[in-house]
Amino acid sequence: MKTSKNFLFAAVGLSLTNGIPVTAQNNIQDRKPNVIYVFPDQFRNHAMGFWGEKGFKEHVRFKPDPVITPNLNNFARESVVLTSAMSNCPLSSPHRGMLLSGMYPDGSGVPLNCNSDRPISSLREDIECIGDVFKKNGYNCAYIGKLHVDFPTPNNPEAPGTYVNNDTPVWDAYTPKERRHGFDYWYSYGTFDIHKQPHYWDTDGKRHEIREWSPKHEADKAIEYLKNTGNVRDTSKPFFMVVSMNPPHSPYRTIEDVMEEDYNLYKDIPLDKLLVRPNANPQMEKAQCAPFYFASVTGVDREFGRILKALKDLRLEENTIVVFSSDHGETMCSQNTDDPKNSPYAESMNVPFMIRFPGKVTPRIDSELLLSSPDIMPTILGLCGLEKQIPAAVEGRNYAGRFTGKDSSVPLRQGALYIKNIDGEKDAEGKVISYFPVARGIKTHQYTLSLTIDRKTKTLKEALLFDDLKDPYQMHNLPLQENHEIVSELCRQMVPLLKEADDPWYKEQILKELIPYEG
Ligand code: CA
């Protein structure tokens, strides 16, 4: 067959390499890569099986969760895998704001989880986000799944003047076209947690009520986009597709939250065998969630695998960058807290981060890079050769050269900033009109430090200090006074991070007796 094809092409003045006409190959080489960014919610770095395997386990100080993740395990072998990607403000909306804008929460406009009581927390319309940059540079951009960066307003497309639901406050939101930041294909919602009854608004604002597990449905939509079912994209252009899956996300309590086939893998395992971290308490009521959490992880793994298979079958694999990450982790009975996130603990801050780019990114494990959420946007743009298009306002760093191995001149930070905000003042109607920066801290390769201040006096109220090398499960909170040299070094390292983030702690010089703002 090949001979006859060669003959055929020779007859029209073309030659074949690897079965593709040379002129077409030149086009492929000139063409910008596609990007698929898949990020489930509340998926901690520890919940990937490969961390227990040879070649990986030597790079981390934890025992992975007993999860079944065959697709992620294979993907890791084809990717650059970070051990220490950090979600700086490990909460849904703030991370998503940083991911899309490349800016810390003060710049993105999203310091708090978005709901209708918090008009001060909403992705700014006047900034250039990652989709805007891709769109401007000739990409088709698709957003599928959970967005959760918009302040809900009464803009229900089916009933103008009303909210999309009747909760108080309203959490879910509809994002109209003018707020989509370059995404020209839309199949998304704000936030909603009935995992087998999800809904989405499409590009034209039509609402779709679905009766199946949301990651499965979202993978189906992603595969349709790849296949260009319904002619939804211009195949002469590269694409940037975000797939934001909600599970693993609470509730994980019943078979209504997960796929039964996944639950069956974990249901008979005793809780103390599922919760393998020595800092976890299987006596907590929440421990009942563990089999459902891990079932969600396995389900997400399968749906991610289906997207990868479609990419391969469609022969789009070679020129497509695929990233797998999460918005933040899940404590899941570690540290005796019911709060899955919004804390400086490793289970909450440390997220998966893997990039596959065949032929451009050599698979390896990078345990030096403490990636911060605002670095993701400039790094992805950099990998697509759009480094000159990174908006000047971006605060994150472009580590593309580090991933490709071509340029390691972008300096590594000594740590990742930890950020926790709470509601500040409220107006007469109960709407939040400011936020309070209640805790800041730093995660370095050796230490985790978090400083919480009193709301009235802004003096130190509480501190956490862990030696993550000696105590990887963070079971011994070290007293500040006895470790004042370590604390003062960590506080010194926080200054450039607070400055880079244009953070209120830097502007107000909060805890200046501890943090040497003026050098
Ligand atoms: Ca989240």
Residues whose N, C-alpha, C, O or C-beta is under 5 A from the ligand:
A	BS01	CA	D41 Q42 L91 S92 D327
